[in-house]
């Protein structure tokens, strides 16, 4: 689920949460928020500087890659690969 950042459209009318800005995880299929969930004043979506990505602890083994649905290839000659 993506991470979205919002801030009050009018900082003088917003609550303590939306005037500083807040982050929220929402499905991509849902429309952007238009109001602050706390004070119901208008908010605008910011371009996020951080990226929410899965953590990978190390390289995947051949069996882990196959279980995840990837095709594993091994280089045999110049331009020739063999499926494992």
C-alpha positions as CSV (number, residue, x, y, z in Angstrom):
1,X,0.0,0.0,0.0
2,X,1.4,3.4,-0.9
3,X,2.2,6.1,1.7
4,X,0.6,9.5,1.0
5,X,1.4,12.8,2.7
6,X,-1.2,15.5,3.2
7,X,-1.1,19.1,4.6
8,X,-3.8,21.6,5.3
9,X,-4.8,23.7,2.3
10,X,-5.2,26.7,4.7
11,X,-2.8,26.5,7.7
12,X,-4.7,29.1,9.7
13,X,-7.9,27.0,9.7
14,X,-6.4,23.5,10.2
15,X,-5.9,21.5,13.4
16,X,-2.5,20.7,15.0
17,X,-2.3,17.5,12.9
18,X,-3.0,18.8,9.4
19,X,-1.1,22.2,9.7
20,X,2.1,20.2,10.3
21,X,1.2,17.6,7.7
22,X,0.5,13.9,8.2
23,X,1.2,10.6,6.4
24,X,-1.4,7.9,5.7
25,X,-1.3,4.5,4.0
26,X,-4.2,4.1,1.5
27,X,-5.0,1.7,-1.3
28,X,-4.2,3.0,-4.8
29,X,-7.8,2.4,-5.8
30,X,-9.2,4.9,-3.2
31,X,-9.5,8.5,-4.3
32,X,-7.2,11.1,-2.6
33,X,-8.4,12.6,0.7
34,X,-10.1,15.9,0.5
35,X,-10.6,16.7,4.1
36,X,-8.6,16.2,7.4
37,X,-10.0,13.1,9.2
38,X,-9.8,15.1,12.5
39,X,-11.0,18.6,11.8
40,X,-12.7,18.1,8.4
41,X,-10.9,21.2,6.9
42,X,-9.6,20.8,3.3
43,X,-6.2,19.2,2.8
44,X,-3.9,18.9,-0.3
45,X,-1.8,15.9,-1.2
46,X,2.0,16.4,-1.2
47,X,4.6,14.7,-3.4
48,X,6.3,12.2,-1.0
49,X,10.1,12.2,-0.6
50,X,10.1,8.8,0.9
51,X,9.4,5.5,-0.8
52,X,7.6,2.6,0.9
53,X,9.4,-0.5,-0.4
54,X,9.8,-4.0,1.0
55,X,13.0,-4.9,2.8
56,X,15.2,-7.6,1.3
57,X,17.7,-9.1,3.7
58,X,19.9,-10.7,1.1
59,X,20.0,-12.3,-2.3
60,X,17.3,-14.9,-3.0
61,X,18.3,-18.5,-3.5
62,X,17.3,-20.3,-6.7
63,X,14.6,-22.2,-4.9
64,X,13.2,-19.0,-3.3
65,X,13.2,-17.2,-6.6
66,X,11.3,-20.1,-8.2
67,X,8.8,-20.2,-5.4
68,X,8.2,-16.4,-5.9
69,X,7.4,-17.1,-9.6
70,X,10.6,-15.9,-11.2
71,X,12.4,-17.7,-14.0
72,X,16.0,-18.4,-13.1
73,X,18.5,-18.4,-16.0
74,X,22.2,-19.3,-16.0
75,X,24.7,-18.0,-18.5
76,X,26.4,-20.9,-20.5
77,X,28.1,-19.2,-23.5
78,X,28.2,-15.8,-25.0
79,X,24.5,-14.8,-25.4
80,X,23.3,-18.3,-24.4
81,X,21.3,-18.8,-21.2
82,X,19.9,-22.1,-19.8
83,X,16.7,-22.2,-17.7
84,X,17.3,-23.8,-14.3
